[in-house]
Amino acid sequence: MVDKKCTACHRLGASIELYDDGDPTGELICRDCLHNDKGYSTCLFCGDDIAHPEGQVNSNSECKAVHAGESCMSEDERNGWESNIRKWSEE
């Protein structure tokens, strides 16, 4: 495997693919830059091997282009789950 250079720090060993508005950019960053640079973030649903510009990930850790709103339940869904949890707790 050929080591790839990080777009942010230019060191070898980058393995996290950068996406912009839901599309791959062809660039990579390293784990250090992902965790230490405030410019990038991961999406809960895309996983840790894909990074998005920080402004493209919402407060629920969802990328806005593809997964926005997926971690939120509607009121009907929440009521259904709460009902199931009460039922399972009684068993």
KOLTOR-805436 format. One record per residue: x, y, z of N, C-alpha, C in turn; residue number from 1. Coordinates in nm, 3 decimals. Example, Ala and Ser with C-alpha at 12.3 -4.5 7.8 and 13.67 -1.06 7.14 Angstrom:
BEGIN
<atom n_east="1.319" n_north="-0.569" n_up="0.780" ca_east="1.230" ca_north="-0.450" ca_up="0.780" c_east="1.320" c_north="-0.330" c_up="0.780" num="1"/>
<atom n_east="1.285" n_north="-0.225" n_up="0.708" ca_east="1.367" ca_north="-0.106" ca_up="0.714" c_east="1.290" c_north="0.003" c_up="0.787" num="2"/>
% end
This chain:
BEGIN
<atom n_east="0.084" n_north="-0.118" n_up="0.000" ca_east="0.000" ca_north="0.000" ca_up="0.000" c_east="0.089" c_north="0.125" c_up="0.000" num="1"/>
<atom n_east="0.058" n_north="0.218" n_up="-0.084" ca_east="0.133" ca_north="0.342" ca_up="-0.093" c_east="0.077" c_north="0.441" c_up="0.008" num="2"/>
<atom n_east="0.167" n_north="0.500" n_up="0.089" ca_east="0.123" ca_north="0.600" ca_up="0.185" c_east="0.079" c_north="0.726" c_up="0.112" num="3"/>
<atom n_east="-0.031" n_north="0.780" n_up="0.154" ca_east="-0.086" ca_north="0.902" ca_up="0.095" c_east="-0.056" c_north="1.019" c_up="0.186" num="4"/>
<atom n_east="-0.038" n_north="1.136" n_up="0.128" ca_east="-0.012" ca_north="1.256" ca_up="0.206" c_east="-0.143" c_north="1.318" c_up="0.255" num="5"/>
<atom n_east="-0.138" n_north="1.368" n_up="0.377" ca_east="-0.250" ca_north="1.438" ca_up="0.437" c_east="-0.263" c_north="1.575" c_up="0.373" num="6"/>
<atom n_east="-0.383" n_north="1.611" n_up="0.334" ca_east="-0.410" ca_north="1.741" ca_up="0.274" c_east="-0.382" c_north="1.854" c_up="0.372" num="7"/>
<atom n_east="-0.404" n_north="1.831" n_up="0.500" ca_east="-0.390" ca_north="1.937" ca_up="0.600" c_east="-0.246" c_north="1.957" c_up="0.646" num="8"/>
<atom n_east="-0.175" n_north="1.848" n_up="0.682" ca_east="-0.040" ca_north="1.862" ca_up="0.740" c_east="0.070" c_north="1.815" c_up="0.646" num="9"/>
<atom n_east="0.033" n_north="1.749" n_up="0.537" ca_east="0.126" ca_north="1.701" ca_up="0.434" c_east="0.216" c_north="1.586" c_up="0.479" num="10"/>
<atom n_east="0.185" n_north="1.524" n_up="0.595" ca_east="0.260" ca_north="1.406" ca_up="0.638" c_east="0.203" c_north="1.283" c_up="0.568" num="11"/>
<atom n_east="0.284" n_north="1.179" n_up="0.559" ca_east="0.238" ca_north="1.052" ca_up="0.502" c_east="0.150" c_north="0.979" c_up="0.603" num="12"/>
<atom n_east="0.061" n_north="0.895" n_up="0.556" ca_east="-0.021" ca_north="0.812" ca_up="0.643" c_east="-0.168" c_north="0.853" c_up="0.647" num="13"/>
<atom n_east="-0.210" n_north="0.937" n_up="0.556" ca_east="-0.350" ca_north="0.980" ca_up="0.554" c_east="-0.439" c_north="0.865" c_up="0.505" num="14"/>
<atom n_east="-0.550" n_north="0.843" n_up="0.573" ca_east="-0.639" ca_north="0.733" ca_up="0.534" c_east="-0.786" c_north="0.770" c_up="0.540" num="15"/>
<atom n_east="-0.817" n_north="0.892" n_up="0.579" ca_east="-0.957" ca_north="0.934" ca_up="0.594" c_east="-0.995" c_north="1.019" c_up="0.473" num="16"/>
<atom n_east="-1.094" n_north="0.972" n_up="0.401" ca_east="-1.136" ca_north="1.038" ca_up="0.278" c_east="-1.218" c_north="1.164" c_up="0.309" num="17"/>
<atom n_east="-1.186" n_north="1.273" n_up="0.239" ca_east="-1.261" ca_north="1.397" ca_up="0.256" c_east="-1.379" c_north="1.402" c_up="0.159" num="18"/>
<atom n_east="-1.492" n_north="1.445" n_up="0.212" ca_east="-1.613" ca_north="1.464" ca_up="0.133" c_east="-1.653" c_north="1.610" c_up="0.141" num="19"/>
<atom n_east="-1.716" n_north="1.660" n_up="0.035" ca_east="-1.767" ca_north="1.797" ca_up="0.034" c_east="-1.907" c_north="1.792" c_up="-0.025" num="20"/>
<atom n_east="-2.004" n_north="1.836" n_up="0.050" ca_east="-2.145" ca_north="1.832" ca_up="0.009" c_east="-2.189" c_north="1.692" c_up="-0.034" num="21"/>
<atom n_east="-2.140" n_north="1.591" n_up="0.038" ca_east="-2.181" ca_north="1.454" ca_up="0.013" c_east="-2.102" c_north="1.381" c_up="-0.093" num="22"/>
<atom n_east="-2.005" n_north="1.446" n_up="-0.155" ca_east="-1.926" ca_north="1.383" ca_up="-0.261" c_east="-1.779" c_north="1.375" c_up="-0.222" num="23"/>
<atom n_east="-1.709" n_north="1.266" n_up="-0.260" ca_east="-1.567" ca_north="1.255" ca_up="-0.230" c_east="-1.487" c_north="1.360" c_up="-0.308" num="24"/>
<atom n_east="-1.386" n_north="1.416" n_up="-0.242" ca_east="-1.302" ca_north="1.517" ca_up="-0.307" c_east="-1.178" c_north="1.458" c_up="-0.371" num="25"/>
<atom n_east="-1.145" n_north="1.333" n_up="-0.335" ca_east="-1.022" ca_north="1.271" ca_up="-0.381" c_east="-0.904" c_north="1.301" c_up="-0.289" num="26"/>
<atom n_east="-0.928" n_north="1.379" n_up="-0.184" ca_east="-0.824" ca_north="1.413" ca_up="-0.089" c_east="-0.840" c_north="1.330" c_up="0.037" num="27"/>
<atom n_east="-0.729" n_north="1.316" n_up="0.111" ca_east="-0.727" ca_north="1.239" ca_up="0.235" c_east="-0.667" c_north="1.324" c_up="0.347" num="28"/>
<atom n_east="-0.707" n_north="1.294" n_up="0.471" ca_east="-0.642" ca_north="1.354" ca_up="0.588" c_east="-0.604" c_north="1.241" c_up="0.684" num="29"/>
<atom n_east="-0.514" n_north="1.273" n_up="0.775" ca_east="-0.472" ca_north="1.175" ca_up="0.875" c_east="-0.561" c_north="1.185" c_up="0.999" num="30"/>
<atom n_east="-0.554" n_north="1.085" n_up="1.083" ca_east="-0.637" ca_north="1.083" ca_up="1.206" c_east="-0.601" c_north="1.198" c_up="1.301" num="31"/>
<atom n_east="-0.472" n_north="1.233" n_up="1.307" ca_east="-0.432" ca_north="1.344" ca_up="1.394" c_east="-0.501" c_north="1.473" c_up="1.351" num="32"/>
<atom n_east="-0.502" n_north="1.501" n_up="1.224" ca_east="-0.566" ca_north="1.625" ca_up="1.176" c_east="-0.718" c_north="1.618" c_up="1.195" num="33"/>
<atom n_east="-0.776" n_north="1.502" n_up="1.178" ca_east="-0.920" ca_north="1.490" ca_up="1.200" c_east="-0.955" c_north="1.525" c_up="1.344" num="34"/>
<atom n_east="-0.878" n_north="1.474" n_up="1.438" ca_east="-0.910" ca_north="1.495" ca_up="1.579" c_east="-0.860" c_north="1.628" c_up="1.635" num="35"/>
<atom n_east="-0.756" n_north="1.685" n_up="1.575" ca_east="-0.697" ca_north="1.806" ca_up="1.630" c_east="-0.729" c_north="1.933" c_up="1.551" num="36"/>
<atom n_east="-0.772" n_north="1.919" n_up="1.428" ca_east="-0.802" ca_north="2.036" ca_up="1.345" c_east="-0.953" c_north="2.061" c_up="1.351" num="37"/>
<atom n_east="-0.992" n_north="2.178" n_up="1.389" ca_east="-1.135" ca_north="2.209" ca_up="1.404" c_east="-1.208" c_north="2.222" c_up="1.270" num="38"/>
<atom n_east="-1.138" n_north="2.204" n_up="1.160" ca_east="-1.200" ca_north="2.221" ca_up="1.029" c_east="-1.272" c_north="2.098" c_up="0.976" num="39"/>
<atom n_east="-1.256" n_north="1.983" n_up="1.042" ca_east="-1.314" ca_north="1.858" ca_up="0.992" c_east="-1.393" c_north="1.787" c_up="1.101" num="40"/>
<atom n_east="-1.491" n_north="1.709" n_up="1.057" ca_east="-1.572" ca_north="1.632" ca_up="1.152" c_east="-1.622" c_north="1.507" c_up="1.082" num="41"/>
<atom n_east="-1.662" n_north="1.408" n_up="1.160" ca_east="-1.719" ca_north="1.286" ca_up="1.103" c_east="-1.869" c_north="1.282" c_up="1.126" num="42"/>
<atom n_east="-1.936" n_north="1.206" n_up="1.043" ca_east="-2.081" ca_north="1.186" ca_up="1.052" c_east="-2.106" c_north="1.053" c_up="1.124" num="43"/>
<atom n_east="-2.202" n_north="1.053" n_up="1.212" ca_east="-2.238" ca_north="0.933" ca_up="1.287" c_east="-2.269" c_north="0.816" c_up="1.194" num="44"/>
<atom n_east="-2.328" n_north="0.844" n_up="1.079" ca_east="-2.371" ca_north="0.738" ca_up="0.987" c_east="-2.268" c_north="0.704" c_up="0.880" num="45"/>
<atom n_east="-2.188" n_north="0.801" n_up="0.837" ca_east="-2.083" ca_north="0.775" ca_up="0.737" c_east="-1.967" c_north="0.698" c_up="0.797" num="46"/>
<atom n_east="-1.941" n_north="0.717" n_up="0.926" ca_east="-1.834" ca_north="0.646" ca_up="0.994" c_east="-1.708" c_north="0.728" c_up="1.008" num="47"/>
<atom n_east="-1.608" n_north="0.668" n_up="1.070" ca_east="-1.484" ca_north="0.737" ca_up="1.104" c_east="-1.383" c_north="0.744" c_up="0.990" num="48"/>
<atom n_east="-1.411" n_north="0.680" n_up="0.878" ca_east="-1.317" ca_north="0.681" ca_up="0.766" c_east="-1.353" c_north="0.786" c_up="0.662" num="49"/>
<atom n_east="-1.454" n_north="0.868" n_up="0.691" ca_east="-1.495" ca_north="0.976" ca_up="0.602" c_east="-1.505" c_north="1.103" c_up="0.685" num="50"/>
<atom n_east="-1.443" n_north="1.210" n_up="0.637" ca_east="-1.449" ca_north="1.339" ca_up="0.706" c_east="-1.519" c_north="1.442" c_up="0.618" num="51"/>
<atom n_east="-1.588" n_north="1.531" n_up="0.684" ca_east="-1.660" ca_north="1.640" ca_up="0.617" c_east="-1.610" c_north="1.772" c_up="0.674" num="52"/>
<atom n_east="-1.617" n_north="1.880" n_up="0.595" ca_east="-1.588" ca_north="2.010" ca_up="0.655" c_east="-1.682" c_north="2.031" c_up="0.774" num="53"/>
<atom n_east="-1.630" n_north="2.087" n_up="0.882" ca_east="-1.705" ca_north="2.098" ca_up="1.006" c_east="-1.842" c_north="2.163" c_up="0.986" num="54"/>
<atom n_east="-1.853" n_north="2.262" n_up="0.901" ca_east="-1.980" ca_north="2.330" ca_up="0.877" c_east="-2.083" c_north="2.244" c_up="0.807" num="55"/>
<atom n_east="-2.043" n_north="2.128" n_up="0.757" ca_east="-2.135" ca_north="2.039" ca_up="0.688" c_east="-2.183" c_north="1.923" c_up="0.775" num="56"/>
<atom n_east="-2.152" n_north="1.930" n_up="0.905" ca_east="-2.198" ca_north="1.829" ca_up="1.001" c_east="-2.276" c_north="1.903" c_up="1.109" num="57"/>
<atom n_east="-2.400" n_north="1.859" n_up="1.133" ca_east="-2.486" ca_north="1.930" ca_up="1.229" c_east="-2.455" c_north="1.890" c_up="1.373" num="58"/>
<atom n_east="-2.529" n_north="1.947" n_up="1.466" ca_east="-2.504" ca_north="1.923" ca_up="1.609" c_east="-2.535" c_north="1.780" c_up="1.652" num="59"/>
<atom n_east="-2.606" n_north="1.704" n_up="1.569" ca_east="-2.633" ca_north="1.563" ca_up="1.598" c_east="-2.530" c_north="1.472" c_up="1.533" num="60"/>
<atom n_east="-2.421" n_north="1.529" n_up="1.484" ca_east="-2.314" ca_north="1.456" ca_up="1.415" c_east="-2.363" c_north="1.386" c_up="1.289" num="61"/>
<atom n_east="-2.450" n_north="1.452" n_up="1.215" ca_east="-2.501" ca_north="1.401" ca_up="1.087" c_east="-2.452" c_north="1.492" c_up="0.976" num="62"/>
<atom n_east="-2.402" n_north="1.434" n_up="0.866" ca_east="-2.364" ca_north="1.517" ca_up="0.753" c_east="-2.492" c_north="1.573" c_up="0.692" num="63"/>
<atom n_east="-2.490" n_north="1.701" n_up="0.662" ca_east="-2.610" ca_north="1.770" ca_up="0.614" c_east="-2.653" c_north="1.723" c_up="0.475" num="64"/>
<atom n_east="-2.557" n_north="1.682" n_up="0.392" ca_east="-2.589" ca_north="1.647" ca_up="0.253" c_east="-2.661" c_north="1.513" c_up="0.240" num="65"/>
<atom n_east="-2.634" n_north="1.419" n_up="0.331" ca_east="-2.687" ca_north="1.283" ca_up="0.315" c_east="-2.771" c_north="1.236" c_up="0.434" num="66"/>
<atom n_east="-2.724" n_north="1.257" n_up="0.556" ca_east="-2.786" ca_north="1.194" ca_up="0.673" c_east="-2.858" c_north="1.288" c_up="0.769" num="67"/>
<atom n_east="-2.876" n_north="1.413" n_up="0.734" ca_east="-2.940" ca_north="1.508" ca_up="0.825" c_east="-3.078" c_north="1.459" c_up="0.867" num="68"/>
<atom n_east="-3.103" n_north="1.458" n_up="0.997" ca_east="-3.233" ca_north="1.418" ca_up="1.051" c_east="-3.250" c_north="1.271" c_up="1.078" num="69"/>
<atom n_east="-3.154" n_north="1.188" n_up="1.041" ca_east="-3.171" ca_north="1.043" ca_up="1.058" c_east="-3.166" c_north="0.998" c_up="1.204" num="70"/>
<atom n_east="-3.104" n_north="1.075" n_up="1.291" ca_east="-3.097" ca_north="1.032" ca_up="1.430" c_east="-3.215" c_north="1.084" c_up="1.512" num="71"/>
<atom n_east="-3.301" n_north="1.163" n_up="1.451" ca_east="-3.415" ca_north="1.219" ca_up="1.522" c_east="-3.541" c_north="1.139" c_up="1.490" num="72"/>
<atom n_east="-3.620" n_north="1.116" n_up="1.591" ca_east="-3.745" ca_north="1.043" ca_up="1.574" c_east="-3.862" c_north="1.141" c_up="1.569" num="73"/>
<atom n_east="-3.962" n_north="1.104" n_up="1.492" ca_east="-4.086" ca_north="1.182" ca_up="1.494" c_east="-4.157" c_north="1.153" c_up="1.627" num="74"/>
<atom n_east="-4.257" n_north="1.232" n_up="1.658" ca_east="-4.331" ca_north="1.212" ca_up="1.783" c_east="-4.398" c_north="1.075" c_up="1.785" num="75"/>
<atom n_east="-4.453" n_north="1.032" n_up="1.672" ca_east="-4.516" ca_north="0.900" ca_up="1.664" c_east="-4.414" c_north="0.787" c_up="1.687" num="76"/>
<atom n_east="-4.295" n_north="0.800" n_up="1.627" ca_east="-4.191" ca_north="0.699" ca_up="1.648" c_east="-4.150" c_north="0.694" c_up="1.794" num="77"/>
<atom n_east="-4.131" n_north="0.811" n_up="1.855" ca_east="-4.091" ca_north="0.817" ca_up="1.995" c_east="-4.197" c_north="0.754" c_up="2.085" num="78"/>
<atom n_east="-4.325" n_north="0.785" n_up="2.060" ca_east="-4.434" ca_north="0.727" ca_up="2.139" c_east="-4.438" c_north="0.575" c_up="2.124" num="79"/>
<atom n_east="-4.414" n_north="0.526" n_up="2.002" ca_east="-4.413" ca_north="0.382" ca_up="1.979" c_east="-4.301" c_north="0.313" c_up="2.055" num="80"/>
<atom n_east="-4.181" n_north="0.372" n_up="2.053" ca_east="-4.069" ca_north="0.315" ca_up="2.126" c_east="-4.092" c_north="0.320" c_up="2.276" num="81"/>
<atom n_east="-4.144" n_north="0.432" n_up="2.325" ca_east="-4.171" ca_north="0.443" ca_up="2.469" c_east="-4.273" c_north="0.339" c_up="2.513" num="82"/>
<atom n_east="-4.373" n_north="0.316" n_up="2.430" ca_east="-4.473" ca_north="0.213" ca_up="2.460" c_east="-4.408" c_north="0.075" c_up="2.465" num="83"/>
<atom n_east="-4.324" n_north="0.045" n_up="2.368" ca_east="-4.253" ca_north="-0.084" ca_up="2.366" c_east="-4.163" c_north="-0.101" c_up="2.487" num="84"/>
<atom n_east="-4.093" n_north="0.003" n_up="2.524" ca_east="-4.003" ca_north="-0.004" ca_up="2.640" c_east="-4.082" c_north="-0.031" c_up="2.767" num="85"/>
<atom n_east="-4.195" n_north="0.037" n_up="2.783" ca_east="-4.280" ca_north="0.010" ca_up="2.902" c_east="-4.327" c_north="-0.135" c_up="2.902" num="86"/>
<atom n_east="-4.370" n_north="-0.183" n_up="2.786" ca_east="-4.420" ca_north="-0.319" ca_up="2.774" c_east="-4.308" c_north="-0.419" c_up="2.807" num="87"/>
<atom n_east="-4.187" n_north="-0.397" n_up="2.753" ca_east="-4.076" ca_north="-0.489" ca_up="2.776" c_east="-4.030" c_north="-0.485" c_up="2.921" num="88"/>
<atom n_east="-4.042" n_north="-0.369" n_up="2.984" ca_east="-4.002" ca_north="-0.355" ca_up="3.125" c_east="-4.095" c_north="-0.430" c_up="3.219" num="89"/>
<atom n_east="-4.219" n_north="-0.447" n_up="3.178" ca_east="-4.318" ca_north="-0.518" ca_up="3.261" c_east="-4.303" c_north="-0.668" c_up="3.251" num="90"/>
<atom n_east="-4.238" n_north="-0.715" n_up="3.147" ca_east="-4.225" ca_north="-0.860" ca_up="3.126" c_east="-4.126" c_north="-0.922" c_up="3.221" num="91"/>
% end
